[in-house]
Amino acid sequence: MHLPSFLFGFVAGVVNALVEGIEQSAPQPILFAATHTRNEGWMVGTGKGVYTYKFDTADGTLAPFGVTPVGVNPVFVQGSVKKFSGGKPLLYAVNAVTDASKTDPGTQTGYVSALTLRSNGTLELLNTLESHGGNPTHISLSPNEDFVVISNYDGSLAMFPLNADGSLANESFHQGFPTGSKVVMDQQAVGHIHSTTWVPTRTMSSLLISGVTSCSSNFAYVVDEISNTVGVFEINKDTALLPSTAAQNTTTLTTGFTNTSTAADVHLSSDGKFLYASNRGHNSIAIFVVHETDGTLSSLGWESSRGKTPKSLVVYGDWMVVANQDSDSMHVFKRSQSSGLLTYTGKTYEVGTPERVYIGIV
């Protein structure tokens, strides 16, 4: 695998594992499910917006808490760790659409919104801005939560400062990626940004990397959507840049599988010992152990996602929740923190076209 240090292209999904580790302190975990709400031709979205559930960590039960329409296709949500001046839990959402821009005529745009969580489980809108690019797919908060960065699938990044109350200020930075890798011409003629994450360095507070990475303190794990592989890259501690060649590439699929499948989401456990990647088509979660000395991976096996097209997963202590996009369902798994293996609990929840699951705190 050959990738530039500023990752982009046909990789899909970014998770900052350094942030995920704080989830254990949550007094009341809330699961947020972002959904596709519109018939796009290639997909019939049946969701109603952003769903909230109270998550019982004693037995893995998800109790429906609320649902809020948040425009068309609110496909990705990300919560704030800190509470801003209003004192309420904050959530950020993007709308994966390509509307005509009102602020930049002649261009297309999606939207990004700042919201707060009400006590009844619904969301209250603070404000909405254009994402300055079509089909935004991902949101990443800076470590100090002064900025959010939006990944626009049409090939651009947009950065927005956050106001004192957590609402969005006007865009402060924009970077386009008009040239694709062209390895697969019908999909990579132009750049497609899937996600971004922030990596601490010795010489600056943090550096933004675009691509599909789940990052430990020393290594980035990059999922290649089309080739169904995970690449292991050692992070330069001074610059946060990545080498052009992976130290290891390993498949996310079982030997002999020949049907169509694409890798989607990737997460490290909060202790950095295990890595999980979802396979759309194979309909499974690939499980890997992470070797502490060099960050390389060894396969521990696969667990059925119990549905069709696992677009997203979230790891939370002893638990994993998987969102199966094309079976309109979420499934709860018990996770062994010692072995990393998953056991299906039998708990299944119906939700229309789930695109992203995220667990935050209140």
Secondary structure as GFF3:
##gff-version 3
##sequence-region A 1 362
A	DSSP	alpha_helix	17	20	.	.	.	ID=ss1
A	DSSP	three_ten_helix	21	25	.	.	.	ID=ss2
A	DSSP	beta_strand	29	35	.	.	.	ID=ss3
A	DSSP	beta_strand	50	56	.	.	.	ID=ss4
A	DSSP	beta_strand	61	68	.	.	.	ID=ss5
A	DSSP	beta_strand	74	79	.	.	.	ID=ss6
A	DSSP	beta_strand	90	100	.	.	.	ID=ss7
A	DSSP	beta_strand	108	117	.	.	.	ID=ss8
A	DSSP	beta_strand	123	130	.	.	.	ID=ss9
A	DSSP	beta_strand	136	141	.	.	.	ID=ss10
A	DSSP	beta_strand	147	152	.	.	.	ID=ss11
A	DSSP	beta_strand	156	161	.	.	.	ID=ss12
A	DSSP	beta_strand	173	176	.	.	.	ID=ss13
A	DSSP	alpha_helix	185	188	.	.	.	ID=ss14
A	DSSP	beta_strand	196	199	.	.	.	ID=ss15
A	DSSP	beta_strand	207	210	.	.	.	ID=ss16
A	DSSP	beta_strand	213	215	.	.	.	ID=ss17
A	DSSP	beta_strand	219	224	.	.	.	ID=ss18
A	DSSP	beta_strand	229	234	.	.	.	ID=ss19
A	DSSP	beta_strand	248	251	.	.	.	ID=ss20
A	DSSP	beta_strand	262	268	.	.	.	ID=ss21
A	DSSP	beta_strand	274	280	.	.	.	ID=ss22
A	DSSP	beta_strand	284	290	.	.	.	ID=ss23
A	DSSP	beta_strand	297	304	.	.	.	ID=ss24
A	DSSP	beta_strand	310	316	.	.	.	ID=ss25
A	DSSP	beta_strand	319	324	.	.	.	ID=ss26
A	DSSP	three_ten_helix	325	327	.	.	.	ID=ss27
A	DSSP	beta_strand	329	335	.	.	.	ID=ss28
A	DSSP	beta_strand	342	350	.	.	.	ID=ss29
A	DSSP	beta_strand	354	361	.	.	.	ID=ss30
###
